[in-house]
Every structure is written in C-alpha cells, then in structure tokens.
Amino acid sequence: MSTSSEHGRETTIVFDELKSLAERVFQRQRVPDGEARLVASVLIEANLRGHPSHGVIRVPKWADGLKAGAINARCAPSIIKETPSAAWMDGDLGLGPVVASIASKLAAQKARETGIGLVSVCRASHIAMLQYYTEALASEGLIGAVMTNTESGVAPYGGVDKILGTNPLSIAVPGRDGPIVLDMSTSHVARGKIVVAKSRGEEIPAGWAIDNEGRPTTDPDAALAGALLPVGGAKGSGLAIMVDLLAGALAGGAVGRKVRGTFHMDREATKGDLFVAIDPEAICGLEVFLDRVEDLKADIRSSRVAPGFNRILLPGEFEMECRQRYLREGVPITADLLEDLRRRADAIAA
Ligand SMILES: NC(=O)c1ccc[n+]([C@@H]2O[C@H](COP(=O)([O-])OP(=O)(O)OC[C@H]3O[C@@H](n4cnc5c(N)ncnc54)[C@H](O)[C@@H]3O)[C@@H](O)[C@H]2O)c1
C-alpha cells in the first residue's frame, strides 16, 4: 500500500485503522472514550474530504496541547447567558469538536423552537473542519452557518503584516439529494495547506502568500514567516474582518493579533466560534425552500462549461467525491505522520 515520493514516503491507510489510531491517541491523553471517538471522526472526515491540513495532521499538536494542559481533556462547557434563540457558551477550554458539537446541537434545538438558534462560544480549542457541523445541521433540514477566528497569519488588503486570521466560514443548506455545503477560509488558502506543502517539500502556487517584506513568494517557509493573502482582495479581507468580529468579538474572545491557541496548541485558546441554525419551516416552509434549492442547482448545471473546465461543481461536491474515493482506495497520509500516530497510540498499551 505504500508509495515513495521525492520528499518522503506517502502511503495510504484504510479509514477504520486511521480513525482507531487517532482515537487511541486522544484516549491516551485522558479524553473520555465517546469524545475521543468524536474528535477522531471530525479530523478524519477532513482527510476523507481532501483537506488533510485540517485532518489527523493535527492529532500530535492537539495531544501535546492536552498534555501541556492548554486543552482540557475533561471539559464541562456551560451556558453563561441564554435567551430562547441565543446563547453564550463557555467551552471550558475543551477540545474544539467536543464543544462545537454541543453548541451546534443547542443552536438546532433553539431553531426548532424559535426559527433561529445562535450560539456564540468562547474558550474552546480549535474546531477543525467547519463543514462537519454545518452539514450535520443541513442533514436535519436546517440551514447551518459556522464561523471561527484564528491566530493571525493574513495581511489585510493592501498591508504587509499578519493581522487577520484565516477566519473561515461554512454555510450549508439542505437539498433533496444532499446538502450544498460551502466551507472556506477567507484567506486565499487555509494556512494548514502551506504547512502541508512544507512537510512535503513542495513549493506553493503564486498568489497564496507574501514574504516578510510584502513580496509575492512560492516558498512555504518565506510564506509562513510572511503573511497569507486574503481571498479575492479587498472583499475577502472585509469578510475576514467580519468573521473576526462575529466569531471572536461577539463571544467576548480575542480578535486580530491577540488570538491565541489555534496554531500554537500549548497556549489556551482565546478565539471565538459562532454557530447559527435556521429552520426554513419557520419562514417559507422546508418544501418550498427545497424546491428553490433544486431550481438553482438545475440552473447552475444547465450553464455552458467554460474553456479549461470539464464540468461545474457545486460547493461541497469536490469533497463528497473525494470522500467516496478515499473510503474505497484508502486515505493518503505521509509515512512520518502515520509512524508518529502509531507510536503515540501504542503508548496506551505500554
Ligand atoms: N477551524 C479553523 O480554524 C479553520 C481555519 C481555516 C480553514 N479551516 C478549514 O479548512 C478547510 C479548507 O479550507 P479552504 O479555504 O482551503 O477550502 P477550499 O479552498 O479547498 O474550498 C473552499 C470552498 O470552495 C469549494 N470549491 C472548491 N473547488 C471548487 C470547484 N472547482 N468548483 C466549485 N466549488 C469549489 C469547496 O467545496 C469549498 O466549499 C475547510 O474545511 C475549513 O473549514 C478551518
């Protein structure tokens, strides 16, 4: 099952084995069994969907964060303040996916009761791939939106310095044959993709980042020392600013340069997360909404395909096709990471 590449061996592993390895690493750090299973699922879903930067590559850092006490293995998130449609939650420095699942379920419950549920979370660790949560909401017939702010790494439009985070947002809507799921960082790419390129010894495409003097670069080291660029110039920069405020400021968390604990996991997380659920039944009705979703899908698919493209994809389609392929063929992973996971997981039995 292994292959070699110029910059270190790439291999593939079957889904179940990778999930069990990640789960055991978290159990080793005193994370309760069910929560270890959930966190492993969220991370491995990112690998399956072609986003290895937010997948099991995070396991060693998160395990180190748990060991250092910056992440709480046995968190008890609590509600600080609540109305019928809104809540402010303290994540008790727990693993992001554990807190995010609680917040997301609370948003869904409030949406069912009042039409909309909004849960703003402070003091939760990194929540990884956002579509995990929005897609779950959409599969229940709700519209889901999730945002989070991250440690600074992105220059504001026209700037040189790392001020903004990659501040991603995901919106998912239900559809008759599966949801439409948009999930994007507001930087040109997620920072983790540069980390993955560096670990593979690869250059990055032009346009992703600038060096420390503001010059365009394709060197991942220079990019990590410099800054990522926002997606779509001033518009992406504006979106990143709004995500910083809606996810970070609304949660009473940090914004801009003060955000900690999303990349350096030995520091307590200071960012915020926003979970929103909307029940179409409270407005036009689910059936009418689904009709319109299908109308738009059909319109988009009826477009002529531009030169250089084979077909038109909806947001989330690439990820779903990738998932099916990797479930069939195995999940790609670097041999070094696999060895590290095995070593950390086997320490359980030792
Ligand atoms: N938790 C965090 O702090 C954090 C921070 C940054 C990013 N992330 C995660 O990183 C992941 C990757 O983010 P990204 O910005 O690199 O994603 P991306 O650029 O790969 O994709 C962004 C969106 O564009 C869509 N898309 C991609 N190619 C397409 C095509 N050819 N046609 C139509 N749509 C297409 C995708 O389906 C997706 O919805 C996301 O899951 C995100 O949640 C998390």
Ligand as a Chemical Component Dictionary entry (heavy atoms), coordinates in Angstrom:
data_LIG
# 
_chem_comp.id                   LIG 
_chem_comp.type                 NON-POLYMER 
_chem_comp.pdbx_formal_charge   0 
_chem_comp.three_letter_code    LIG 
# 
loop_
_chem_comp_atom.comp_id 
_chem_comp_atom.atom_id 
_chem_comp_atom.alt_atom_id 
_chem_comp_atom.type_symbol 
_chem_comp_atom.charge 
_chem_comp_atom.model_Cartn_x 
_chem_comp_atom.model_Cartn_y 
_chem_comp_atom.model_Cartn_z 
_chem_comp_atom.pdbx_ordinal 
LIG N1  N1  N 0  -11.032 25.702 12.237 1  
LIG C1  C1  C 0  -10.222 26.579 11.705 2  
LIG O1  O1  O 0  -9.653  27.400 12.402 3  
LIG C2  C2  C 0  -10.012 26.602 10.213 4  
LIG C3  C3  C 0  -9.287  27.652 9.634  5  
LIG C4  C4  C 0  -9.139  27.687 8.252  6  
LIG C5  C5  C 0  -9.683  26.681 7.460  7  
LIG N2  N2  N 1  -10.366 25.660 8.062  8  
LIG C6  C6  C 0  -10.903 24.558 7.262  9  
LIG O2  O2  O 0  -10.009 24.272 6.208  10 
LIG C7  C7  C 0  -10.719 23.652 5.151  11 
LIG C8  C8  C 0  -10.173 24.115 3.830  12 
LIG O3  O3  O 0  -10.463 25.488 3.593  13 
LIG P1  P1  P 0  -10.073 26.160 2.179  14 
LIG O4  O4  O 0  -10.408 27.595 2.219  15 
LIG O5  O5  O -1 -8.678  25.770 1.828  16 
LIG O6  O6  O 0  -11.078 25.360 1.199  17 
LIG P2  P2  P 0  -11.049 25.242 -0.408 18 
LIG O7  O7  O 0  -10.429 26.457 -0.993 19 
LIG O8  O8  O 0  -10.483 23.923 -0.787 20 
LIG O9  O9  O 0  -12.618 25.212 -0.776 21 
LIG C9  C9  C 0  -13.449 26.310 -0.475 22 
LIG C10 C10 C 0  -14.854 26.040 -0.992 23 
LIG O10 O10 O 0  -14.846 26.064 -2.418 24 
LIG C11 C11 C 0  -15.478 24.900 -2.927 25 
LIG N3  N3  N 0  -14.802 24.507 -4.153 26 
LIG C12 C12 C 0  -13.511 24.102 -4.286 27 
LIG N4  N4  N 0  -13.238 23.828 -5.571 28 
LIG C13 C13 C 0  -14.379 24.065 -6.274 29 
LIG C14 C14 C 0  -14.746 23.984 -7.659 30 
LIG N5  N5  N 0  -13.875 23.575 -8.576 31 
LIG N6  N6  N 0  -15.983 24.340 -8.010 32 
LIG C15 C15 C 0  -16.884 24.744 -7.070 33 
LIG N7  N7  N 0  -16.609 24.836 -5.743 34 
LIG C16 C16 C 0  -15.371 24.511 -5.358 35 
LIG C17 C17 C 0  -15.320 23.838 -1.878 36 
LIG O11 O11 O 0  -16.338 22.851 -1.984 37 
LIG C18 C18 C 0  -15.439 24.673 -0.610 38 
LIG O12 O12 O 0  -16.783 24.832 -0.240 39 
LIG C19 C19 C 0  -12.198 23.949 5.396  40 
LIG O13 O13 O 0  -12.830 22.750 5.785  41 
LIG C20 C20 C 0  -12.191 24.925 6.583  42 
LIG O14 O14 O 0  -13.277 24.761 7.481  43 
LIG C21 C21 C 0  -10.551 25.616 9.407  44 
# 
loop_
_chem_comp_bond.comp_id 
_chem_comp_bond.atom_id_1 
_chem_comp_bond.atom_id_2 
_chem_comp_bond.value_order 
_chem_comp_bond.pdbx_ordinal 
LIG N1  C1  SING 1  
LIG C1  O1  DOUB 2  
LIG C1  C2  SING 3  
LIG C2  C3  SING 4  
LIG C2  C21 DOUB 5  
LIG C3  C4  DOUB 6  
LIG C4  C5  SING 7  
LIG C5  N2  DOUB 8  
LIG N2  C6  SING 9  
LIG N2  C21 SING 10 
LIG C6  O2  SING 11 
LIG C6  C20 SING 12 
LIG O2  C7  SING 13 
LIG C7  C8  SING 14 
LIG C7  C19 SING 15 
LIG C8  O3  SING 16 
LIG O3  P1  SING 17 
LIG P1  O4  DOUB 18 
LIG P1  O5  SING 19 
LIG P1  O6  SING 20 
LIG O6  P2  SING 21 
LIG P2  O7  DOUB 22 
LIG P2  O8  SING 23 
LIG P2  O9  SING 24 
LIG O9  C9  SING 25 
LIG C9  C10 SING 26 
LIG C10 O10 SING 27 
LIG C10 C18 SING 28 
LIG O10 C11 SING 29 
LIG C11 N3  SING 30 
LIG C11 C17 SING 31 
LIG N3  C12 SING 32 
LIG N3  C16 SING 33 
LIG C12 N4  DOUB 34 
LIG N4  C13 SING 35 
LIG C13 C14 SING 36 
LIG C13 C16 DOUB 37 
LIG C14 N5  SING 38 
LIG C14 N6  DOUB 39 
LIG N6  C15 SING 40 
LIG C15 N7  DOUB 41 
LIG N7  C16 SING 42 
LIG C17 O11 SING 43 
LIG C17 C18 SING 44 
LIG C18 O12 SING 45 
LIG C19 O13 SING 46 
LIG C19 C20 SING 47 
LIG C20 O14 SING 48 
# 
